[in-house]
Amino acid sequence: MFDVAPTELLLCAVVALVVIGPKDLPKAMRVLGYWVGRARGVARHFRAGIDTMIRESELAEMEKKWAEENERIMREHPMTEDAPQMLPLPEPAPPAPADPPAPAADGDGAR
């Protein structure tokens, strides 16, 4: 996207050193770094939002296709009275009783 050659970067550094001066250059670089970081954060947030919208759109499209396919299958193979029905699931076994807690051993002993 941005094609910056090393010589162009060196020219910018020399111009910044002359215009800003060596005394204020570190502060200017910190401020520039801060704003570049903020811009990257905004771009990352924007890209994540776009990716989420695309993912949701694709998911809605897939759900629509699945519903259409299910509708087609149900039309081709209608449920009849002689068709086997689903059996109910068996009841889950009750949980095993827990062992009673062991008495805590005191340093005093029981008297």
C-alpha positions, 0 to 999 in steps of 0.5 A: 500500500505505502511504498517507503524506501529506506532512503526516503525514511532516512531523508524524513529522519534528517528533516525531522532532526533539523526541523524539530531539533535533537532536544525535542525529537524523542518527545515527538517520536513518543507522541508519533508512536502513541498516535500510530498505536491508536490508529492501529487499534482503531483499524484492528477494531474496525476490521474485527467488526467487519469480520464479525458482520461477514461471519454472521452473514455467512452463518445466516446464509448457511442456515437458510440453505439448511432450512431449504434442504430440510424442507426439500427432504421432508417433502420427499420423505413425508412422515407416515403412520407406519414409519418408526418413531423415535424411542424415548431416552432412558432415565439417567441413573441416580447418583451414588450416595457420597461417603460421609466425611471423615472426622477431622483430627484435632491436635488436642485429642478428644477428652 
